[in-house]
Amino acid sequence: MGRQEGFSFSGFLTAAVFVMIAAVVVFKLIPPYLEYRAIRQDMKEVVDNPDLANASGPEIRDAFAKKALVDGIKSISAEDLKIERNPFGLHVKYEAKVPLVANLGAYFDFDIEAVKGEK
């Protein structure tokens, strides 16, 4: 009779615990990256809007604030944006702290720049 191969129940439980821990960490790290992408997209849309090319600072910030409100952006506000005029662009730096377990967490530094005409 051949020897049986495969996971034992305790081996299965151990593997399942590691997979669940990895999944929890991944699911906690995804939201900061999704928000980063939304901020980058909103900045790019503001910069590429021809109506805002010669707009004042408050008008540019207001346009970004409206887009950020729709996308649920909470890490930055329109006041955090640095407006550059020649060439027209927006720049922002911000930090995201994600608590994982007890006193263990992840820390991200994001630096986003959107310049008119760049992809």
N, C-alpha and C positions, 0 to 999 in steps of 0.2 A: 504494500500500500504506500502511495506517495505521500510526501510531507505537504501539509497545507501551508499556503503562503497568503500573506495579506496583513491587514491591520488587526491588531487586537482591539478590544473595546477601549482599554486605557490609552492605547496609542492613538486611536481615533479621537478620544476626548482631548488629549494633549494637542494634537494637530488642530482641532476645532478651536481651542482656546487661543492658540497663536494666530489663527486666521481671523478670529473675532477681534483680537487686540489690534492687529494690523488694519482691519476694516474701520475700527473706531478712529484710529489715528488718521487714516486717509480721509475719512468723512469730516473730521475736524479741520483738516488742512485745505480742503477744497474751497470753502467759502471765501477765504482771503484772496485766492487766485481768481475766483469768479468776479469778485468785487474789483480787483485790479484790472481785469479785462474790461469791465463796464466803465471804469473811470477812464481808461485809455481810449475806449471807443467814444465816450461822450466828449472828451477833450478834442479828439480828432474831428468830430462832427461840428463842434463849435469853431474850430480853426478853419475848417473847409467851407463854412457858411459865408458866402460872399457879402451878405448883409452886415456881417460883423467885422469885416476887414478894417473899417475905419471907425468902429464903434468906441465908445468910452469904456473905461474899466468897469464901472458899475453895470453897464449893459452887457458886457461880456460875462461878467460874474453871474448876472441874472439868468442869462441863457444857459450857462452851465448848471446853475442851481435848479432850474426847471427840469433839465435832463436827469440830474442826479436824483431828484425827488421821484421821478417816474421809475428809475432803476433801483431805488432803495439804497443808495450809497450813503453810508454812515461814517466811514473812516475819515473822510475829509469834507470840508465845506468849500463853498465858492471863495471864501476869504483866504483860503490856503493857496490858491492859485497865484503863480507869478506870471504876469503878462509881459511878453516880450514883443516889441514893435517891429523891429527890422532884422530878420523877417518875422512876420506875425506868427506868434506861437504861444503856447502855454506850457508851464513847467510846474511840477509839484513833487515834493518828497514827503513820504509819510511812513509810519511804522505800524505794523500789525502784530499784536501779541495774542497768541492762541494758547489758552490753558489746556493741557492734556490730562494729566493725572496728578493730584495733590500739588506738589511744588514743581512739577515738571511741565514745561511748556515749549512752544516754538515762537521764535521772534523773526519777523521779516522786515527788511528795509526795502521799500519800493521807491523808485525814482522814475517818473514818467515825464516824457517830453513829447509834445505834439507840435509840429511845425507845418505851416501851410505848404502844400505841394509835396511833402514827404509821405511815404507809405509806412 
